[in-house]
Amino acid sequence: MRDVVLYTLLSLDGVAEEPGDWMFEADEDVFTNLAGVIGSQDDVLLGRGTYDYWVEYWPTSQVQPFADFVNGTTKHVFTSSRPSLPWSGTTVVDEPLVPYVEELKHGRGGDVGVHGSIRLAQSLLVADLVDRLELVIVPTLAGSGRRLFTDQPSLRRLALTKATRSVTGCVFLGYQRP
């Protein structure tokens, strides 16, 4: 079975919204960690807001390793209407989230990634469809912004699989369901 892997950047106070506003420097360790996470993924789940934001940047970006990855990966976009800008490899999903993701998990291929898309990530967490969390904790207090971990329905125990740090103080944490 394929794993759903949620990768996100978080400030020390738990903000996940637009790290461009509070992530001051990304060192080589951040990109090396990202390459390790995306190396096993061949599908990505996106919400419509993230798709609309990313479609104007990533198709022509040279920022590696993410540009080649996201442009060469099947992107499953959860929306009720067709996006106005096309992006190669995009599948529009207008059916319920849970059965769609469960079917993806039971299909062939590598891991299924979730990048950005806070509301989608929260829905996947509530539905208990996330198998692994890959968190990058940035040494910044953002103060305000949307947080990833809100309204969790019940206590869940996770197993720590990774805990390392970068030269600039970012902490890389990996967790999975036991």
C-alpha positions as CSV (number, residue, x, y, z in Angstrom):
1,M,0.0,0.0,0.0
2,R,1.2,3.5,-0.8
3,D,1.7,6.1,2.0
4,V,0.2,9.5,2.1
5,V,3.1,11.8,3.2
6,L,2.4,15.3,4.5
7,Y,5.3,17.6,4.1
8,T,5.0,21.1,5.6
9,L,7.1,24.0,6.9
10,L,6.0,25.3,10.3
11,S,7.1,28.3,12.4
12,L,8.0,27.6,16.0
13,D,4.5,28.8,17.0
14,G,2.8,26.4,14.6
15,V,2.0,28.6,11.6
16,A,1.9,26.8,8.3
17,E,0.6,29.6,6.1
18,E,2.8,31.0,3.4
19,P,6.3,30.4,4.8
20,G,7.7,33.1,2.4
21,D,6.5,35.6,4.9
22,W,8.5,34.1,7.9
23,M,11.1,31.7,6.5
24,F,14.2,33.9,6.3
25,E,16.8,31.5,4.9
26,A,16.7,28.1,3.4
27,D,20.0,26.4,3.6
28,E,21.3,23.4,1.6
29,D,20.1,21.0,4.3
30,V,16.5,22.2,3.7
31,F,16.8,21.3,0.0
32,T,18.5,18.0,0.8
33,N,15.8,17.0,3.2
34,L,13.1,18.0,0.7
35,A,14.8,15.9,-2.0
36,G,14.7,12.9,0.4
37,V,11.0,13.3,1.1
38,I,9.9,13.8,-2.5
39,G,12.2,11.1,-3.9
40,S,9.6,8.4,-3.1
41,Q,6.6,10.3,-4.3
42,D,4.9,10.1,-7.7
43,D,1.6,11.7,-7.0
44,V,0.7,15.0,-5.3
45,L,-2.6,16.1,-3.7
46,L,-3.3,19.8,-4.0
47,G,-6.2,22.0,-3.0
48,R,-7.5,24.5,-5.5
49,G,-6.0,27.5,-3.8
50,T,-2.5,26.0,-3.8
51,Y,-2.9,25.0,-7.4
52,D,-3.9,28.5,-8.5
53,Y,-0.9,29.9,-6.5
54,W,1.6,27.4,-7.8
55,V,0.6,27.2,-11.5
56,E,1.9,30.7,-12.1
57,Y,5.3,29.9,-10.6
58,W,6.4,26.2,-10.8
59,P,5.9,25.4,-14.5
60,T,8.7,27.8,-15.4
61,S,10.7,27.6,-12.1
62,Q,14.3,26.4,-11.9
63,V,14.3,26.0,-8.1
64,Q,15.4,22.4,-7.5
65,P,14.7,19.8,-6.4
66,F,11.0,20.8,-6.3
67,A,10.6,22.2,-9.8
68,D,11.4,19.0,-11.7
69,F,9.5,17.0,-9.2
70,V,6.2,18.9,-9.2
71,N,6.3,19.5,-12.9
72,G,6.9,15.7,-13.6
73,T,4.4,14.4,-11.0
74,T,0.7,13.8,-11.4
75,K,-1.1,16.5,-9.5
76,H,-4.6,15.6,-8.1
77,V,-6.4,18.9,-7.6
78,F,-9.5,18.8,-5.4
79,T,-11.9,21.4,-6.8
80,S,-15.5,21.7,-7.9
81,S,-14.5,23.7,-11.1
82,R,-11.9,23.3,-13.7
83,P,-8.8,25.5,-13.1
84,S,-8.4,28.3,-15.6
85,L,-4.7,27.8,-16.2
86,P,-3.5,24.4,-17.4
87,W,-0.5,22.6,-15.9
88,S,0.9,19.4,-17.4
89,G,0.0,16.3,-15.4
90,T,-3.0,17.7,-13.6
91,T,-6.0,15.6,-12.8
92,V,-9.1,17.6,-11.6
93,V,-10.9,15.7,-8.7
94,D,-14.5,16.7,-8.2
95,E,-15.4,13.6,-6.1
96,P,-15.3,13.0,-2.4
97,L,-11.8,13.2,-0.8
98,V,-11.8,10.1,1.4
99,P,-12.8,7.4,-1.2
100,Y,-10.5,9.0,-3.8
101,V,-7.5,9.0,-1.6
102,E,-8.2,5.5,-0.2
103,E,-8.3,4.3,-3.8
104,L,-5.0,6.1,-4.6
105,K,-3.4,4.5,-1.5
106,H,-4.4,1.0,-2.7
107,G,-3.1,1.7,-6.3
108,R,0.3,1.1,-7.8
109,G,3.2,3.5,-7.4
110,G,5.2,5.4,-4.9
111,D,4.1,7.6,-2.0
112,V,1.4,10.2,-2.4
113,G,2.6,13.7,-1.3
114,V,0.7,16.6,0.2
115,H,2.5,19.9,-0.1
116,G,1.0,23.2,0.9
117,S,-2.9,23.0,0.8
118,I,-3.5,23.5,4.5
119,R,-7.3,22.9,4.4
120,L,-6.8,19.7,2.3
121,A,-4.0,18.6,4.7
122,Q,-6.3,19.2,7.7
123,S,-9.1,17.2,6.0
124,L,-6.7,14.3,5.4
125,L,-5.5,14.4,9.1
126,V,-9.1,14.4,10.4
127,A,-10.0,11.4,8.1
128,D,-6.8,9.6,9.4
129,L,-5.5,9.2,5.9
130,V,-2.0,10.6,6.5
131,D,0.6,7.9,7.1
132,R,3.7,10.0,7.6
133,L,4.4,13.6,8.6
134,E,7.5,15.3,7.4
135,L,7.8,18.6,9.3
136,V,10.4,21.3,8.9
137,I,10.3,23.5,12.0
138,V,11.7,27.0,11.2
139,P,13.3,29.0,14.0
140,T,10.9,31.9,13.6
141,L,7.8,33.0,15.6
142,A,5.3,34.0,12.9
143,G,2.8,35.4,15.3
144,S,-0.2,35.0,13.2
145,G,-1.4,32.9,10.3
146,R,-3.2,29.6,9.7
147,R,-2.0,26.6,11.6
148,L,-2.0,23.0,10.4
149,F,-3.0,21.2,13.6
150,T,-6.4,22.4,14.6
151,D,-9.6,20.6,15.4
152,Q,-8.1,17.1,15.5
153,P,-10.9,14.7,16.4
154,S,-9.0,12.5,18.8
155,L,-5.7,11.7,20.4
156,R,-3.3,9.9,18.1
157,R,0.1,8.5,18.9
158,L,2.8,8.8,16.3
159,A,6.3,7.2,16.1
160,L,9.3,9.5,15.6
161,T,11.4,8.4,12.6
162,K,13.7,11.3,12.1
163,A,15.0,14.3,14.1
164,T,17.9,16.3,12.6
165,R,18.8,19.9,12.3
166,S,20.2,22.2,9.6
167,V,23.1,24.6,10.0
168,T,20.6,27.5,10.3
169,G,18.5,25.9,13.0
170,C,15.7,24.3,11.0
171,V,14.6,21.1,12.6
172,F,13.5,18.1,10.4
173,L,11.1,15.8,12.1
174,G,9.6,12.7,10.7
175,Y,6.6,10.8,12.2
176,Q,4.6,7.9,11.1
177,R,1.7,5.9,12.4
178,P,2.9,3.0,14.5
